[in-house]
Each structure stands twice: as structure tokens, then as C-alpha cells.
């Protein structure tokens, strides 16, 4: 608004800029809660079976909520998932859009995760354009309903058990994924896997990801999954 008013004064539409001395209160920045590997596995176990693989996708693949909701079997490309679209709840329905960066990308899957995903597709008899993950009613996952019926109760139980000390949100799984990758393989590989345009000036202009490291990242999450017997994806 301040820039608009500056242009209005510049063009003689206004005599002065009413926004010039207005101080806007800064909004609080999102501060993610980073889960440990044990907390991440405990979360998978606490989520009801129908949504467990969906939550595992958020935690192991680092996808945004809308990207995970929009996944289809045809997006499986070899050992990777193609992230090409996202879906958001809007008034009167859902809006399908490209990814946040408007660029599709391939993210390598842990082998164990891939096997369970393919088993899920076979068990549910899903075809290329079907949604990989749905609500209990077989519809597109609604963020609000998911949070109320699935996520919030599971987090409450984890807090009650002492596994978590405070509530977390699904977005924290993406931050956790990025932190695990950055710790094990460096910020550049984390930037590539998150499909960010940049992580900082060094990553954007100078550093480059090493070819083949993404497969090692997938193997790292495969090793993490060995801590848990089964994702129990079948209904």
C-alpha cells in the first residue's frame, strides 16, 4: 500500500502519502518443531492405519500437505515421485494448482516406502489418475477435517505419553525432513529435495548438489524405517 501511495504522490494524484509514518506490526514468523527420528516413528505408529502412509509421505518425502493430497499412481516414476501439482481447500470446493514454485520435480523414495506404496495401490486397486490418499469416505483429504479428526487426537496421545512436549503441525514434518537431510547430507541436498529456489545466497549462486546423492537420501530414510515394524497401510 505504501508503494501505491508513493506512486500516487509522484503522479500528482495525492498531495501526501498517508502511509508514510504508519508502522505495521510484524507478524510472528513460523518456528518449526523438529522431531527426532524416534518421535517421527512414534508419530507414524500413532496415526490410524488409513492415514498412516499419507503422514509417512509428509515425513519421509518432505512434501507440502497439498502436494501429498494431490498425488496419483501415475506420479510414480521408477524409484521417485514426481511432484507436479497441489490442491488447496477453497470456498465451495478445492483448487488444483501447480506446485508452489511452479516447477515439477522428482524426489527419490526410500525402497521400503516405495514397496508399501505399491502394495497400497494394489490393495486399493488404484489406477493412474486415482488419488493415492483419500479420507475415510474416499474423498479428497480436507486439511481441516484431517487436523480435527486424525492429527490433533494423535498428537494429544503422544503428548500424554510424554513422547512430545508440545503440539506440532503437519508442516513441521517438512521442516523435520529438511533438517534430517541437511544434517546427514548438507544444506544443498536439502534445498534440492525440498525443491526450494534457494536456501541462502551460497546455495543459490555457488554451491551445487552432487549427482546421485538423492538416492543416498532415500536409503537414509529406508534405514530410519527399519526402526518400525510396519506402516500398516492396508485397511
Secondary structure in CASP SS format (residue, H / E / C, confidence):
PFRMAT SS
TARGET T0000
AUTHOR 0000-0000-0000
METHOD secondary structure of the structure
MODEL  1
X C 1.00
X H 1.00
X H 1.00
X H 1.00
X H 1.00
X H 1.00
X H 1.00
X H 1.00
X H 1.00
X H 1.00
X C 1.00
X C 1.00
X C 1.00
X C 1.00
X C 1.00
X C 1.00
X C 1.00
X C 1.00
X C 1.00
X C 1.00
X C 1.00
X C 1.00
X C 1.00
X C 1.00
X C 1.00
X C 1.00
X C 1.00
X C 1.00
X C 1.00
X C 1.00
X C 1.00
X C 1.00
X C 1.00
X C 1.00
X C 1.00
X C 1.00
X H 1.00
X H 1.00
X H 1.00
X H 1.00
X H 1.00
X H 1.00
X H 1.00
X H 1.00
X H 1.00
X H 1.00
X C 1.00
X C 1.00
X H 1.00
X H 1.00
X H 1.00
X H 1.00
X H 1.00
X H 1.00
X H 1.00
X H 1.00
X H 1.00
X H 1.00
X H 1.00
X H 1.00
X H 1.00
X C 1.00
X C 1.00
X C 1.00
X H 1.00
X H 1.00
X H 1.00
X H 1.00
X H 1.00
X C 1.00
X C 1.00
X E 1.00
X H 1.00
X H 1.00
X H 1.00
X E 1.00
X E 1.00
X C 1.00
X C 1.00
X E 1.00
X E 1.00
X E 1.00
X E 1.00
X C 1.00
X E 1.00
X E 1.00
X E 1.00
X E 1.00
X E 1.00
X E 1.00
X C 1.00
X C 1.00
X E 1.00
X E 1.00
X E 1.00
X E 1.00
X E 1.00
X E 1.00
X C 1.00
X C 1.00
X C 1.00
X C 1.00
X C 1.00
X C 1.00
X E 1.00
X E 1.00
X E 1.00
X E 1.00
X C 1.00
X C 1.00
X H 1.00
X H 1.00
X H 1.00
X H 1.00
X H 1.00
X H 1.00
X H 1.00
X H 1.00
X H 1.00
X H 1.00
X H 1.00
X H 1.00
X H 1.00
X C 1.00
X C 1.00
X C 1.00
X C 1.00
X C 1.00
X C 1.00
X C 1.00
X E 1.00
X C 1.00
X C 1.00
X C 1.00
X C 1.00
X C 1.00
X C 1.00
X C 1.00
X C 1.00
X C 1.00
X C 1.00
X C 1.00
X H 1.00
X H 1.00
X H 1.00
X H 1.00
X H 1.00
X H 1.00
X H 1.00
X H 1.00
X H 1.00
X H 1.00
X H 1.00
X H 1.00
X H 1.00
X H 1.00
X H 1.00
X H 1.00
X H 1.00
X H 1.00
X C 1.00
X C 1.00
X C 1.00
X C 1.00
X C 1.00
X C 1.00
X C 1.00
X C 1.00
X C 1.00
X C 1.00
X H 1.00
X H 1.00
X H 1.00
X H 1.00
X H 1.00
X H 1.00
X H 1.00
X H 1.00
X H 1.00
X H 1.00
X H 1.00
X H 1.00
X H 1.00
X H 1.00
X H 1.00
X C 1.00
X H 1.00
X H 1.00
X H 1.00
X H 1.00
X H 1.00
X H 1.00
X H 1.00
X H 1.00
X C 1.00
X C 1.00
X C 1.00
X C 1.00
X C 1.00
X C 1.00
X H 1.00
X H 1.00
X H 1.00
X H 1.00
X H 1.00
X C 1.00
X C 1.00
X C 1.00
X C 1.00
X C 1.00
X C 1.00
X C 1.00
X H 1.00
X H 1.00
X H 1.00
X H 1.00
X H 1.00
X H 1.00
X H 1.00
X H 1.00
X H 1.00
X H 1.00
X H 1.00
X H 1.00
X H 1.00
X C 1.00
X C 1.00
X C 1.00
X C 1.00
X C 1.00
X C 1.00
X C 1.00
X C 1.00
X C 1.00
X C 1.00
END
